[in-house]
Amino acid sequence: MDVVVAEKLTKEFNGRAAVRGIDFAVRARECFGFLGPNGAGKTTTVNMICCFSPVTSGRLTVLGMDVRKHPRQIKSRLGVVPQENNLDPDLKVLQNLLVYAGYFRLPAADARPRAMELLEFFDLADRAGERVDRLSGGMKRRLTIARALINNPEVVVLDEPTTGLDPQARHLVWQRLRRLKERGVTLLLTTHYLEEASQLCDRLVIMDQGEILEEGDPRGLVSRHIGREVVEVGLPGGYAQIANTPCAGQPEGRFGTGVPGKDDRPEQRGVTLPDFGGPDPAGGGTGKVDPPEPAGTALYRLKEYGPPGSLPGTAEWGIEPENGIKMILHRVDSLIRGHLVVGDNIFLFPRDSGQAVLQALQSLPVPFAHLLLRPATLEDVFLKLTGRGLDG
C-alpha cells in the first residue's frame, strides 16, 4: 500500500519553479528518503506533504486523501520533526509533550501515560522534570522526535533529524528511528548526511533543482552507478609544475600557440626549468633538452598533457588545463567504467579490479597526494549525478 503518492507535483514561488513535475510513491512501513543539496526542492516537497504549503499543480495524496481537500485530517495523522528544534524553553521536558498533546485534543488521562512512554523510549524519563534549556543538543533532538509521536501518527516526517549532533547522539537517534519502523511507522526523511540515508532508507530519491534525478534503494544505486569500489586520486600541489616541464621528444609547437612548426619551448623564452629529481627530462633544470625520448612513454604523456600556469611564462603555452587529467585517464581507460573530477581529486570507478587501477596509476611518475582504494558509497552516486556537494 502506498501512503504518499505524487504525480506531476509542481510548486512555484512567484513564477519560479521549486519543484518541477515530480512523481514518486512512498510505501507503508518503509523509510523513504529525499536527498539533495540546499535548494534541491526536498524540503518544499515535504512541506506540501505536511500540508504546510499549497500545491501549485499536479496531484498529491497522503494516506489516501488529497492534500487540497483534507489538510486537517492529514495533519492529525502525521508526526512532524522540523529541521530546527522549536521546543518551549520555559517548560519542562514532560510539559512540552503534554502541551503538544493538547493540540490533538488528547484526553489528559491518555496524554500523560503516552508522554511517559515516549520519554522512556527515547531514554529521557529521568529528565522529565528538567527544563528544556538544560538538555544537550542530542537530548533536545530526541525530545523533538518524541513530541512528534504524541498523537501516535501513521507517518512521521523528519527534516534533517540529526543535523548538528555528534556521532554518538546521531547513532542513538538512528537506533530509535529503526525501532519506530519496526513498529510499523512510515518514515519520510530529508537529510544532508549520506551515511544517514544509507543507514535508514529502504528507498530514496536524489533531487536537484526541483527534479528527481534517480530513485532506488541505496545499495542498488551504488551498484548501478558506481560499482563495488572507487579509486580516489589526489593530485599533488606541484602537479601542474611537473606536468608543465617539457620533456625530451616534445613535438614542435606543442607548448606554444598550437601552430605546427612554431617552436615556442620555455627554454627559448628565457624560462629556467626546475630540477625535480629522479629522471632528468629537461637537462637538470639547465634549459637544455636531452635527446628525444619515445613518444609513447608515460613521462612523455605526463609532460605533453600537463596544465599550464606553474612556471614563469607558461600561461600562454596553449595547453588546456584539463589535459593533465586526461593523461591519467588515458592510462586507466580500459580499466574503468567512468570517472568524476572534483577539485584536485579524481574518482575512478573500476570495471572489475580496483587493485589493477591502483597498480596502473602507481606506475606513473607522479607523486600523487594520495591514492586510495575504498568501497563505493552513496556519496559517490550523489556527486556523479549532481556534480556538486550536498551543501552546494
N, C-alpha and C positions, 0 to 999 in steps of 0.2 A: 504494500500500500504506500502511495506517495502522499506525504503530509504537506509538502510545498511543491507547487508546480508553477513555473513561469514560462510564458510563451510570448516571444517578441517584446519582452519587457523593456520599456524605454522610460528614461527620466531626463527631463530638460530643466535647466535653470536659466531663465532669461534668454531662451532660444539656443542655449548651448547644451549639447547632449553630454550628460554624465554617465548614463547607461544607455547602450546602443542596441536595442532589439535582441536581448539575450534569451536563451532557452536553457532551462535546467529543471531537474526534479530531485527532490530530497525524499529518500525512503524512510519509513518509520524505523526507529530504534538504531539508526546509524549516526555517526558523526560526520557531518558534511562540512568541508572547509571552503572558504573563499580566500584565495591567496593572491597578493598583488602589492605593488608599491603604493605609496601615497598618491592619491588621485586616480587610482585604477577603477574606482566605482564600487568597490566591495562594501564599504560602509553605507553608501547610498542605497545599494541593493538590500542590505539588511534593514535599513530604516523603512523601506517600503514593505518588507515582510512584517515588520513590527507595527505597521500602520501609523508610523510617525511622519511619513512623507507620502503625499499622494502620487499615484502612478500617472505619468503623462499619457502613455499609450501602451497597448499590449494587454495581456491577461496574467493575473497573479492570484492564485488561490492558496490559502493556508488552512489546513485541517478541513478541506472540502468547501471552504467558504471564500467568496470573493472579497478581497480586501476593500473594495469600494463600497460594498453593500453591508458588510458585517464587521466593521472595525472593533466595536466594543466587545462582541462575542469572541473575536480572535484574541484580543488583548487579555481577556480573562483567562485564557487557556495557555498563554505564553509566559515564560520567565525571561527577563532581560537583564544581562550583565553589561553595563555601559563601559566604555573604554576607560573613563576616569572614575575613581571612587567618589560617590556622592552620598556617603553616609552622613548622618547628622552628628556632628562632633559634640553637641551639647547633651546627647542622650547616651545612656549606657548600652552595652552590646545587646542585651536581651530586649531593651526598649526599642532599639532600631527595628528589630524584627516584628515586635508586637504592633508598633505604629504602622508599619508597612502592611501587616495583615489586615488592618482596618480598612485599607483602600480596597481590599477584595471582599469586605464585609464578612470576614471570618468571625464566627462567634468567639468570644473570649475563652470559653471553655475548651474550644478546639485550638485556638491560636497559640496559647501558652505551651501545651504539650508538643505541638508541631514545631515551635521555635526551639524548644529544648532538644528535641530530636535532631534538628539540623545543626545546632551548636555541637552536639555530641559527634555527629557525623563529620564535621569539619575540625574536630579537636579544639573547640573553643568553649566547651562547657564550663571550664574553670575560670573563664574570663567574662562570664555572663554579667557580673555586677560591675565591671570596669567601664570607664569612659572610653569612647572610641579613639580619642586622640592619644591615648596611651598605648595603643596597639602598634605593632610593627607593620611594615608595608605588606608583608605576606599575610598576616592575620587580617588586615583590613580587606585584602582581596578575597580571602576565603569567606569573610563575613558578607561581602557584597554578593558573592555567589549563593550563599545560604539564603540571603534575603530574596533573591530571585526565585527560590524554590518554595517560598512560604505558601503559595497558592497551589502547590502540587501540580505544576504545569506539565503538559504533554510534550512541549517543545521548549528548549532553552536556547536562547540566542546569546552568544558570548563574543563581545567585540574586544579583541586584544586582551584576553583574560589574564595573561601573565606579564604584561609589559612592566618593566621596572623591577621585577622580582629577581632575587638572587637565585642561583641554580637549585639550592635545596628547597626554597619556597616554591619554585616553579614545579619541581618534581612532585611535591606534595599536592599541589593543585591538580596536576595531571592524574595522580592516583585517584583523587576523589571524582574527577570527571569520568574516568573509566568505570568506576563503580556506579555512577549515575546511569551510564549507558547500559550496564549490565542489568539495571533495574527497569529498563525499557524506555528511558527518556531519550528523545531525539535531540541531538546537539547540532547547532549551527555555529560554526566557528570562523571568525576572521582573525588573521594573525600575520605578523611580520616574521615570526620565527619558523624557519624551515624545519627545524628539528621537531618543533611542536606539532606541525602539520603531519610529519611522518609518524610521530608517536601516537597521535589521537585519531586522525581522519581515516575513515573507511574509504571515502571518495572525496575528491576536491575539484574545484575549477581554478585555473590560473587566469586572472584578469589583468588587462592593461588597457588604459584609455577607454574604459567603458565597455570593452568587449571581452568575451571569453575566448582565450587562445587555445585552451586544451582542457579536457576533463578526463578523470580516471582515478584509479587507486594509486597511492604514492609509489608503491613498488613497481607497478606496471608502467607508470610514466617514466620512471628512471630506466627501466629495461628498454622501453620503446625508443626513447630519445637519446640516451647516452650509452647504455650497456652496463657491464659489470664494474669497469674500472675507469679511472681518469689518471692521466699523467699530467701533472702540473709543472709547468716550466717557468721559472723566474728568470727574466733577463737581467744580467748584471748591470750595474750603474755605468761601467765603462764599455758596455757592449757596442754602443754607437761608435766609440773611438776605435775599437778594434776593427769593426766592420768597415770603417771609412778608410783604413790604411790600404792603399792599392798594393796588390800582390804582383809578383812576377808573372808575366804572361797576360797581364790585363789588356784587353783589346784597346786599340787606339780610339780615343774619343769617348770611352765608356764613362769616365769621370767628368766629362765636360758637358757640352751642350747637347750631346746625343747625336751630333752630326758625324757620320763615319769619316775617319781620316783626320779629324781635328784632335791633335794630341794636347790635352789640357791637364796633364797629370800634375799633382800638387808640387812635386819636386821641381817642375819647370816654372812654378809660380812663386818660388821662394819659400815654400812651406817646409819646415823641418819635421820629419816624421819621428814619432817617439819610438823608444825601444821597449817592446812588450815582453821581452824574454822568450826563452824557448826557441823554436824555429824562427829564423830571421827573414821574413818575407819581403822586407823592403830595405835591405842593406844596413841593418842595425841602427836605423834611425838617422842615417847619414844623408839620406836623399838619393842614394844610388839604388838602382834596381838590379837584382840578381838575374841570371839567365832565366829564360821562360820556363814556367812550371806547367805541366799538363793541365789543360783547361778543365778536366773532369774532376780534379781533386776537391776535397771538402774545403781546404784552405782557400782555393780559388773561388769557390762559390760563396764562401763567407765574405770575402772581400768584394766580390762582384755585386752582391745583393745587400750590402750594408746600408743603413740610413745615414744621411749626411748631418753635419752640424757640430761635430765634436772637435774638429781641428780647425785652425785658422783658415778661413777662406773656403771651407768645404760646403758651405750652404748653397753655393751656386754650381756644384758639381753635376747637378741634374739627375740625381738618383732619388726615386720615390722613397719616402720614409718607411713604407710598409715592406719594402723588399728584403730587409733583414729577416723578417718573419717568414717571408716566402722561402728563403733558403732553408730554414729549419723544417718547414712543411714539406719541401721537396724531398728532404732526406727520409721522412717517415710517411710519405704519401700513400704507399701501398699497405701500410700497417694500420692506418686509422680510418674510421668511418666518418669523422668530422672533427672540427676544432672550433675554439672560441678564443678571441683575444680580448682581455680585459686589462687595460692599463699596461703594466710591464709584465703581465703574466699571460702565458698561452696555455689553454686547457685542451689537451689532446684526448680524443675518445677512441681507444684501441678497437680494432675489429675482433681480435682474438686475445692475443697475449700483451698485456701491458708491459711485461718484462722485456719483450722484444723491442717495443718502442723505446723503453728506457735505455737499453743497450745501444740502439742506433744513435740516440742523442749523445750518449757518453763518448761516442767515437768522434764527435765534432770537436775541433779545437776552440771551444768556447767555455770560459769559466763561468758557468751558469750560477746565478744567485742561489737557486735551489732547483732540484729535480725530485719530484715526489710522486710515487705511485700509491694511490689510495682508492678506496671503494667509491663508486659514483653515488651521488646524493640528489635529493630533490632540489637543492640549491643550484646544481649544475643544469637541471632541466629548466628552472626558472630563468637563469641567466641566458641560456640558449634561446628561449622563446621570446624574452622581452629585451635582451641586450642591455639590461641595466640592473642595478641592485634594488633591493626591496625598499630602501629609503630614498629612491630616486624620484 
